[in-house]
Each structure stands twice: as C-alpha cells, then as structure tokens.
Amino acid sequence: MRTTPTFHLTLFFLLGALSSATGSSVRGQPSAVRAEAPVRVAVAGFSHGHVGWILGREDRGDIEVVGYWEADRALAARMQARYGLDPARVFMDLDAMLEATRPEAVVVFTSIYDHLAVVRAAAARGIHVMVEKPLAVSREHARAMAEAARAAGIHLLTNYETTWYGSVHEARRQVEEGAIGTLRKLIVYDGHQGPQEIGVGEEFLAWLTDPTLNGGGALIDFGCYGANLITWLMDGRRPLSVTAVTQQFKPDRYPRVDDEATIVLTYPDAQGIIQASWNWPYSRKDMHLYGTGGALFQDDPTRMRVRRSGEPAPTAYEVPARTPPFDDPFAYLAAVVRGRVDPTGSLSSLENNLIVVDILDAARRSAQTGTTVRLGEP
C-alpha cells in the first residue's frame, strides 16, 4: 500500500499520544511522565531510639524499605513484632542483608561507634549511606568514613532533627538578607531532662551512656546539633579555637559520661556558644542569633522572633512547614540518590559534618585538659 506524507504525519502524532497516555517511550527514549521508582533503602540497626522515624513512617512512595539488620536477636524480635516487619527481611548479619536485598542506600541507627563498620560495608558495594547524628565518635573514625565514601563515589549524609525545621531555614534566610546586621554571637540550646528521665529504651540507654560507643554524654548527644548549625550559619568555616567545660550533675545516674556541657567556638568576627545538657527542665532545640543590628530567636520548629535595634519588643513569626523533599530525611535521601538534590554545603553534607566531629573532638580534649584547643587545618 502506498502511503502519503499526511499518513506518516498522522501516525507520528498517534504514536506520540499513545506514548504520553501509557507512559511508554518511542525508540527507547524515556518518557517525561514516567513515575520515578522509589529508592531501595535498608535499615542498619534498631538500637537508636530515633529508628521509629523510619519504621513508623507513612509510605510516601519515595522509598521502599527492603531489609533490616540487627545483631541483637531479642531486640530484632521486639521491633519486628512492634512494627509488623516481614521476618524474611530481618537479618542478623549485615553483609548477608546487603547481599540479599541489594539496597541503593542504607540508613544507620546503631551506636555512633558502629557507624564506621556500616559505612565500610556499604561503600564496598557502592551503597549510599545516611547516619543518625553525629557522623562519628572521633576524628579518626570520621576521616576513615569519608575516605571510604569518597573512594566508592557514594553519598555519606548525617541526619539531624533540626535540619527539617522551617524556622531554622527562615533564620538563615533573614541573616543572609541582613535582617539583624552582621552576625556576632550564635547561641544554640539543645537537650532535655536526661535519657533516663525521659524514658529512652534500654538498648539505646546502654550505648548512649557509654564513653566508647557514644564518644561522651551530653557533649556528643546534643553538642553535635549546635556544631552543625553554627558551622552551616558560618558558611562552612572552621572555628579558630574550641573551649569546653563538662560536668556531672547526676553521677549516680550517668557515672561514665558528662551530663552537662558548654562549648565556646571563636571565629575572627564572631563567637559560637553551644549549650548541651541532660539537665534542662524541658526538651529544647532552639537558638539565639545576635548581630550588629538586632537579634533573632528561633524558638521551635515553626516559631521565631526578630528584634531589631531600637525596637521595644520582638516581632513573632509563624513559619510554614518545609516542602518535599526538604521536610523529611528519607525524602531528602531519595532526592540525593536520584540526583535531584545536591547536598553540598547543606546541614546533611559530609563537609559540614567532618567539621562537626572536629569540633566535638576538640571539645572533649578541651574539657579533659582544661585548655583551649586550636583547631588548625582540616
């Protein structure tokens, strides 16, 4: 049968319409309307109390949890029963889980000390990693993790609850726009009444109060938030020096680690103060920023106040929740893995969190020796 140019043109448009309607492609080209496959994610460890963040997460279609690893058989059984996990996907051996489930990313909820082993196992297989804060127990662990991640070409992110606060990002926006002038003093307050006092799980408490597995007490547990935020607000600059004081107000409850810590960071043009405590009368994650032209108070995830020089009182703001994927650590991880988000310079970035560990490492040494520690080169 002879065909005409009109026939060919009609057939072309029919095929294009069929391709758009079905999500298929012509000549192997991907369709723009094809849905993005969820990122295959594995969970490493159940002992961190924050693991419920992912185990109890509503399915948003961005990730698929394909496997779980926990070496403690009794703990694995309890979590399996509590969250209705498929027993075929729960493993006692990390390598076996990674080989059997082939995840694209691993989220880590072990002790901080065990982060290094999980990163090495994942990096050896080209699997991206997100650890729960902080990145590592020591500078040596952090550098080894970074080396493994960079050699493998994988992302290594660190998750903090405060990263997803709309007020934190609005505070930075206002600072960058000069709302309070040039930053001079940054004070970050984090902590609660104490892990025993708030009733954390026994498996979490066991390593949280172990100086080897956690790296310290309140200094590490809550000092990391302030180090993360101040480093970010100071555009990734390392402080010149770190001075820290730690105390034990409750040695009967926490005999092996500090429960109170204050860390002072100096910069050429500003000072950062981190107040980390297991002795607050209530839970808090807030910060106060003081500049040459005013002050900004970030009070909670959605509320903040700004008082400019000459004003009799601060102005209060209600900040809307952040939009996906910047509202949730697992949505963010999926976006990074799929190449839709570049984490460089973010609160989650490896660069930021290597500095965080350097600050915590120096703070621990400062508290032990009663001296100021000069940070020097990376």
C-alpha positions in Angstrom: 0.0 0.0 0.0 1.3 3.4 -0.9 1.4 5.9 1.9 1.3 9.7 1.8 3.1 12.3 3.9 -0.2 13.0 5.6 -0.5 9.4 6.7 3.0 9.5 8.2 2.3 12.7 10.0 -0.9 11.3 11.4 0.8 8.1 12.5 3.5 10.2 14.2 1.0 12.1 16.3 -0.9 8.9 17.2 2.2 7.3 18.4 3.1 10.4 20.4 -0.3 10.5 22.0 -0.2 6.7 22.8 3.3 7.2 24.4 2.1 10.0 26.6 -1.1 8.1 27.7 0.7 4.9 28.6 4.0 6.3 29.9 5.9 4.2 27.3 8.6 5.6 25.1 9.3 5.8 21.4 12.6 4.3 20.2 13.7 3.6 23.7 13.6 7.2 24.9 12.3 7.6 28.5 9.0 9.4 28.8 8.9 12.6 30.9 5.7 11.4 32.6 7.1 8.1 33.8 7.0 7.8 37.6 10.3 7.7 39.4 11.0 4.4 41.1 11.2 4.5 44.9 14.8 4.3 46.2 15.5 0.9 47.7 16.6 1.5 51.3 17.9 -0.8 54.1 17.8 -0.1 57.8 21.0 -0.9 59.7 20.5 -1.2 63.4 17.5 -0.9 65.8 19.2 0.3 69.0 19.0 4.0 68.3 15.8 5.5 69.7 15.2 7.5 66.5 14.7 4.4 64.4 11.0 4.7 64.8 11.3 7.7 62.5 11.6 5.4 59.5 9.9 2.3 60.9 6.7 4.2 61.6 6.9 6.5 58.6 3.9 6.8 56.3 4.5 5.5 52.8 5.1 8.5 50.6 6.2 6.5 47.5 9.7 7.9 47.6 11.5 4.9 49.3 11.0 1.2 49.6 12.5 -0.4 52.8 13.8 -3.7 51.5 15.7 -5.1 54.5 16.7 -4.7 58.1 19.8 -5.7 60.1 20.1 -6.0 63.8 22.7 -8.3 65.5 20.8 -8.4 68.8 18.3 -11.2 68.2 16.0 -10.2 71.1 15.9 -6.6 70.0 15.2 -7.6 66.4 12.3 -9.8 67.5 10.8 -7.0 69.6 11.0 -4.4 66.8 9.7 -7.0 64.3 6.6 -7.5 66.4 6.1 -3.8 67.3 6.2 -2.6 63.7 4.9 -5.7 61.9 8.1 -6.2 59.9 8.4 -9.0 57.4 10.6 -11.6 59.2 12.1 -12.7 55.8 13.6 -9.2 55.6 15.2 -9.1 59.0 18.8 -10.3 59.2 21.3 -10.9 62.0 24.3 -10.4 59.7 24.9 -7.0 58.0 26.8 -8.4 54.9 24.1 -11.0 54.4 21.4 -8.4 54.4 23.2 -6.1 52.0 23.9 -9.0 49.6 20.4 -10.4 49.8 18.4 -7.1 49.5 20.7 -5.0 47.2 19.7 -1.6 48.6 20.6 1.7 46.9 21.0 3.4 50.3 21.4 2.4 54.0 20.1 4.4 56.9 22.0 3.7 60.1 20.5 3.5 63.6 23.3 1.8 65.5 25.6 3.2 68.2 27.8 6.0 66.9 30.9 3.8 67.2 29.4 1.3 64.8 28.8 3.9 62.0 32.3 3.2 60.7 31.7 -0.5 60.1 28.4 0.1 58.4 29.9 2.7 56.1 32.7 0.5 55.1 30.4 -2.4 54.3 28.1 -0.2 52.3 30.9 1.6 50.5 32.4 -1.7 49.4 29.2 -2.3 47.5 28.6 1.2 46.2 25.7 1.9 48.5 24.9 5.4 49.7 24.6 6.0 53.5 22.8 8.3 55.9 23.7 8.0 59.5 21.8 9.4 62.5 23.7 12.3 64.2 26.6 12.8 64.8 28.7 11.4 62.0 31.3 9.6 64.1 32.6 9.2 67.6 36.1 10.6 66.8 38.1 12.5 64.2 39.8 9.2 63.2 36.5 7.4 62.6 35.2 10.4 60.6 38.2 10.6 58.4 38.1 6.8 57.7 34.4 7.0 56.8 35.0 10.0 54.5 37.8 8.2 52.8 35.7 5.1 52.2 32.8 7.1 50.9 34.9 9.2 48.5 36.8 6.2 47.2 33.5 4.5 46.4 31.8 7.6 45.0 28.9 7.4 47.4 27.0 10.0 49.3 27.5 10.0 53.1 24.9 12.1 54.8 24.1 12.9 58.5 20.6 13.4 59.8 19.6 15.8 62.5 16.0 16.6 63.6 16.6 20.3 63.4 17.6 20.1 59.7 13.9 19.8 58.9 12.7 22.8 60.9 11.2 25.6 58.8 12.3 28.1 61.4 16.0 27.1 61.1 16.0 27.9 57.4 14.0 31.0 57.7 16.5 32.2 60.3 19.4 31.7 57.9 17.4 33.5 55.1 16.9 36.5 57.3 20.5 36.6 58.4 21.7 36.4 54.8 19.3 39.3 53.9 20.9 41.4 56.7 17.8 41.5 59.0 20.0 41.6 62.1 23.2 43.0 60.6 26.5 41.1 60.8 26.4 38.0 63.0 28.4 38.4 66.2 27.1 35.8 68.6 25.4 32.5 68.0 24.0 30.5 70.9 22.4 27.1 70.4 20.5 25.3 73.2 19.8 21.6 72.9 18.8 18.7 75.2 16.3 17.5 77.7 15.9 16.3 81.3 18.2 13.3 80.7 17.8 10.0 78.8 16.8 8.1 81.9 14.4 10.8 82.9 12.5 10.8 79.6 12.5 7.0 79.4 14.6 6.1 76.4 14.7 2.3 75.6 17.2 0.2 77.5 19.2 -0.7 74.3 19.5 3.0 73.5 20.5 4.0 77.0 23.2 1.3 77.2 25.3 2.8 74.4 24.2 6.4 74.9 25.9 6.5 78.3 29.0 4.6 77.1 32.0 6.8 76.5 33.3 4.5 73.8 30.1 3.7 71.9 28.8 7.2 72.1 32.0 9.2 72.4 30.7 11.0 75.5 27.4 12.1 77.1 25.5 15.3 76.6 28.6 16.8 74.9 28.2 14.4 72.0 24.5 13.7 72.1 23.4 17.4 72.0 26.6 19.3 71.3 26.5 18.0 67.7 23.4 20.0 66.9 25.0 23.3 67.8 28.2 22.4 66.0 26.2 21.5 62.9 24.0 24.7 62.9 26.9 27.1 63.7 29.1 25.6 61.0 26.3 26.0 58.5 25.4 29.6 59.5 29.1 30.4 59.3 29.2 29.2 55.7 31.3 26.1 56.4 34.1 27.9 58.1 36.1 26.1 60.8 36.4 27.9 64.1 39.8 29.1 65.2 39.5 27.6 68.7 37.3 25.4 70.9 37.0 25.7 74.6 34.7 23.4 76.6 33.6 22.7 80.1 31.8 19.4 81.1 30.2 18.4 84.4 28.4 15.5 86.0 25.4 16.8 88.0 24.0 13.3 88.2 26.9 10.9 88.7 24.6 8.4 90.3 22.6 8.2 87.0 25.4 8.8 84.5 28.7 7.7 86.2 30.7 7.2 83.0 29.9 10.3 80.9 29.2 14.0 81.2 25.6 15.2 81.5 26.3 19.0 81.2 28.5 20.7 78.5 29.2 24.2 77.3 31.3 24.7 74.2 32.7 28.1 73.0 33.8 28.5 69.4 35.8 31.5 68.3 35.9 32.9 64.7 37.7 36.1 63.5 34.4 38.0 63.6 32.0 36.0 65.8 31.6 33.7 68.7 29.5 30.5 68.9 28.2 29.0 72.2 26.8 25.5 72.4 24.8 24.6 75.5 24.2 20.9 75.5 22.5 19.4 78.6 20.7 16.4 80.1 19.6 18.8 82.8 17.1 21.1 81.1 13.7 21.3 82.8 12.1 20.5 79.5 13.1 19.4 76.0 14.5 22.1 73.8 16.1 22.6 70.4 16.4 26.4 69.8 18.9 29.1 69.0 19.5 32.8 69.6 21.4 34.8 67.0 22.8 38.3 67.7 24.0 40.7 65.1 25.2 44.3 64.8 21.6 45.4 64.1 19.3 43.1 66.1 18.6 39.6 67.3 16.8 36.6 66.1 15.3 33.9 68.3 14.4 30.5 66.7 12.1 29.0 69.3 10.8 25.7 67.9 10.2 24.0 64.5 7.8 26.7 63.3 8.1 29.8 65.5 10.7 32.5 65.7 11.0 36.2 66.8 13.1 39.1 65.5 14.0 42.2 67.4 15.9 44.9 65.6 17.9 47.6 67.2 15.7 50.4 68.5 12.5 48.2 68.6 10.9 47.9 72.0 9.9 44.2 71.5 10.5 41.4 69.1 8.2 40.6 66.2 6.9 37.0 66.2 6.7 34.8 63.0 4.9 31.6 62.3 7.0 29.7 59.7 5.3 27.2 57.4 6.5 23.6 57.2 9.1 22.9 54.5 8.1 21.4 51.2 9.1 17.9 50.0 11.8 16.7 49.8 13.2 19.2 52.3 10.7 18.3 55.0 11.9 14.8 55.8 15.3 13.0 56.0 14.2 10.0 53.9 12.6 12.1 51.2 15.8 14.1 51.1 18.0 11.0 50.9 15.9 9.7 48.0 16.2 13.0 46.1 20.0 13.0 46.6 20.3 9.4 45.4 18.2 10.2 42.3 20.4 13.2 41.6 17.6 15.7 42.1 19.3 17.4 45.1 23.0 18.3 45.6 23.8 18.1 49.3 27.0 20.1 49.1 27.0 22.8 51.8 23.8 21.6 53.4 23.3 20.6 57.1 23.5 17.0 56.0 26.7 17.3 54.0 29.9 15.4 54.6 31.9 18.6 54.6 29.8 20.1 57.3 29.8 17.0 59.5 33.6 16.4 59.3 33.9 19.9 60.9 31.3 19.0 63.5 33.3 15.9 64.5 36.5 18.0 64.7 34.7 20.5 67.0 33.4 17.7 69.2 36.8 16.0 69.3 38.4 19.3 70.3 35.7 20.0 72.9 36.3 16.6 74.5 40.0 17.3 74.7 39.5 20.8 76.0 37.2 19.6 78.8 39.7 16.8 79.7 42.7 19.1 79.9 41.2 22.4 80.9 42.7 24.2 78.0 41.6 25.9 74.8 42.2 23.7 71.7 43.3 25.4 68.4 41.6 23.7 65.5 44.2 24.4 62.8 43.9 22.8 59.3 41.5 20.1 58.4 
